[in-house]
Amino acid sequence: MGLRLLGIDPGFTSTGYAIIDVGRKHQKLLAAGVIHTKPQTRLKRVARGSDDIRRIAEIFKPLNAAIAEHKPDVAAIESIAGSLSARSATALGMGFSLAVGVCLSHGLEPLDFGALEVKEAATGSRNASKTVVGGAIKARFGGALWDKLLEPVARSRREHAYDAAGVALAALNHPTLKLAVGLGATK
């Protein structure tokens, strides 16, 4: 038996996602992307709230479409814990809440994992840098496939998709999911 896992690295400027098929003897990357939004310039902006709504829609539509197309069984989101400025926490909170809402609208109640769990799932080390995480994820699923899937994405933003794949792998370490895929022993 296998599972299709959706991993999300939420953000308000860049949201990464990755969808992975996992079975007892395989892990296959199906889709990945980075949804990038940017605030309008002050001259174009009518009101801050309306600009936030526009950016929320820009994240919602492609994330919703990816879930609808690939129909994951499980969703996992990187949690936003950590010391952040109020402005960063607000922006990340909006991205996180949006990702949770999109998942819930598809009947998926997402699991959430901290950055250290994601790094450990991707590399085996909780101290890995973003560069090391990205390298490990590309090696695991094939760099050429990543390059193809992320071709339109600026190289500086690809780390969000790699992090999303790490989130999906962190979900795979959840005991219930290990059993569902046949990777864990029953007691």
C-alpha positions as CSV (number, residue, x, y, z in Angstrom):
1,M,0.0,0.0,0.0
2,G,1.2,3.5,-0.6
3,L,0.4,7.1,0.3
4,R,0.5,10.4,-1.5
5,L,2.0,13.1,0.7
6,L,1.7,16.8,0.3
7,G,4.3,18.9,2.1
8,I,3.9,22.7,2.4
9,D,6.5,25.3,3.4
10,P,4.1,28.2,4.0
11,G,4.9,31.8,3.6
12,F,3.3,35.0,2.4
13,T,6.0,35.9,-0.1
14,S,6.9,32.4,-1.1
15,T,5.0,29.2,-0.4
16,G,6.6,25.9,-1.5
17,Y,4.8,22.7,-2.0
18,A,5.8,19.1,-3.0
19,I,3.7,16.0,-3.6
20,I,5.4,12.6,-3.1
21,D,4.1,9.1,-3.7
22,V,5.5,6.8,-1.0
23,G,5.4,3.1,-0.7
24,R,7.3,0.4,1.1
25,K,9.9,0.3,-1.6
26,H,9.6,3.6,-3.4
27,Q,9.5,7.4,-3.0
28,K,8.6,9.3,-6.1
29,L,8.3,13.1,-6.5
30,L,5.1,13.9,-8.5
31,A,4.9,17.7,-8.3
32,A,6.6,20.6,-6.8
33,G,6.5,24.3,-7.0
34,V,6.9,27.7,-5.4
35,I,4.1,30.3,-5.4
36,H,5.7,33.7,-5.2
37,T,3.8,36.9,-4.4
38,K,5.0,40.4,-3.9
39,P,3.4,43.5,-2.5
40,Q,2.3,46.2,-4.8
41,T,4.3,49.4,-4.8
42,R,3.0,52.1,-2.5
43,L,1.9,54.1,-5.5
44,K,-0.3,51.3,-6.9
45,R,-1.6,50.1,-3.5
46,V,-5.1,51.4,-2.6
47,A,-5.2,49.8,0.8
48,R,-3.0,47.4,2.6
49,G,-5.9,45.0,3.3
50,S,-6.8,44.7,-0.4
51,D,-3.2,44.0,-1.3
52,D,-3.1,41.2,1.3
53,I,-6.3,39.7,-0.2
54,R,-4.8,39.8,-3.7
55,R,-1.7,38.0,-2.4
56,I,-3.8,35.4,-0.6
57,A,-5.7,34.7,-3.8
58,E,-2.4,34.3,-5.6
59,I,-1.4,31.6,-3.2
60,F,-4.8,29.9,-2.9
61,K,-5.4,29.3,-6.6
62,P,-2.3,27.3,-7.5
63,L,-2.1,25.5,-4.2
64,N,-5.8,24.5,-4.5
65,A,-5.2,23.4,-8.1
66,A,-2.2,21.2,-7.1
67,I,-4.2,19.5,-4.4
68,A,-7.2,19.0,-6.7
69,E,-5.0,17.5,-9.4
70,H,-2.8,15.2,-7.3
71,K,-5.3,14.3,-4.6
72,P,-2.9,13.7,-1.7
73,D,-3.9,11.4,1.2
74,V,-2.0,13.3,3.8
75,A,-1.0,16.9,4.2
76,A,1.9,18.3,6.3
77,I,2.8,21.9,6.9
78,E,6.0,23.4,8.4
79,S,5.0,25.1,11.6
80,I,5.8,28.8,12.1
81,A,7.3,28.5,15.6
82,G,10.4,30.6,16.4
83,S,11.4,34.0,17.3
84,L,10.1,36.4,14.6
85,S,9.4,40.0,14.4
86,A,5.7,41.0,14.7
87,R,5.6,41.8,11.0
88,S,7.2,38.5,10.0
89,A,5.0,36.5,12.3
90,T,1.9,38.2,10.9
91,A,2.9,37.4,7.3
92,L,3.9,33.8,8.1
93,G,0.8,33.3,10.1
94,M,-1.3,34.4,7.1
95,G,0.6,32.0,4.9
96,F,0.3,29.1,7.4
97,S,-3.5,29.7,8.0
98,L,-4.1,29.9,4.3
99,A,-2.3,26.6,3.7
100,V,-4.3,24.9,6.5
101,G,-7.6,26.3,5.1
102,V,-6.8,25.0,1.6
103,C,-6.0,21.6,3.0
104,L,-9.2,21.5,5.1
105,S,-11.3,22.5,2.1
106,H,-10.1,19.2,0.5
107,G,-10.8,17.1,3.6
108,L,-7.2,17.0,4.7
109,E,-6.4,17.8,8.3
110,P,-2.7,18.7,8.1
111,L,0.0,17.6,10.4
112,D,2.5,20.2,11.4
113,F,6.3,19.8,11.9
114,G,8.9,22.2,13.2
115,A,12.0,23.2,11.1
116,L,14.3,20.9,13.1
117,E,12.1,17.9,12.4
118,V,12.0,18.8,8.7
119,K,15.8,19.1,8.6
120,E,16.3,15.8,10.3
121,A,13.8,14.0,8.0
122,A,15.6,15.4,4.9
123,T,19.3,15.0,6.0
124,G,19.5,13.1,9.3
125,S,20.7,16.2,11.1
126,R,18.7,18.8,12.9
127,N,21.6,21.3,12.3
128,A,21.6,21.2,8.5
129,S,21.7,24.4,6.5
130,K,19.1,25.3,3.8
131,T,21.8,24.4,1.2
132,V,22.4,21.0,2.7
133,V,18.6,20.3,2.9
134,G,18.2,21.3,-0.7
135,G,21.1,19.1,-1.8
136,A,19.8,16.1,0.1
137,I,16.3,16.5,-1.3
138,K,17.6,16.9,-4.9
139,A,19.8,13.8,-4.4
140,R,16.9,11.8,-3.0
141,F,14.5,12.5,-5.8
142,G,16.8,13.3,-8.7
143,G,18.2,16.7,-9.5
144,A,17.1,16.6,-13.2
145,L,13.5,16.1,-12.1
146,W,13.7,19.0,-9.7
147,D,15.2,21.2,-12.4
148,K,12.4,20.3,-14.7
149,L,9.6,20.9,-12.2
150,L,11.1,24.1,-10.9
151,E,12.3,25.5,-14.2
152,P,10.2,28.6,-14.1
153,V,11.1,29.3,-10.4
154,A,14.0,31.6,-9.6
155,R,16.9,29.6,-8.1
156,S,16.9,31.7,-5.0
157,R,13.3,30.6,-4.2
158,R,13.6,26.9,-4.9
159,E,14.6,26.2,-1.3
160,H,10.9,26.6,-0.5
161,A,10.0,23.6,-2.6
162,Y,12.9,21.6,-1.2
163,D,11.7,22.4,2.3
164,A,8.2,21.3,1.4
165,A,9.5,17.9,0.3
166,G,11.3,17.8,3.7
167,V,8.0,18.5,5.4
168,A,6.4,15.6,3.5
169,L,9.3,13.3,4.6
170,A,8.8,14.5,8.2
171,A,5.2,13.3,7.9
172,L,6.5,9.9,6.7
173,N,8.2,9.6,10.1
174,H,4.8,9.9,11.9
175,P,4.1,6.4,13.4
176,T,0.6,6.1,11.9
177,L,1.9,6.9,8.4
178,K,4.8,4.5,8.7
179,L,2.3,1.7,9.5
180,A,0.0,2.7,6.6
181,V,2.9,2.5,4.1
182,G,4.3,-0.7,5.7
183,L,7.5,0.8,7.1
184,G,6.7,0.2,10.7
185,A,6.2,-2.8,12.8
186,T,2.9,-3.4,14.6
187,K,3.0,-4.1,18.3
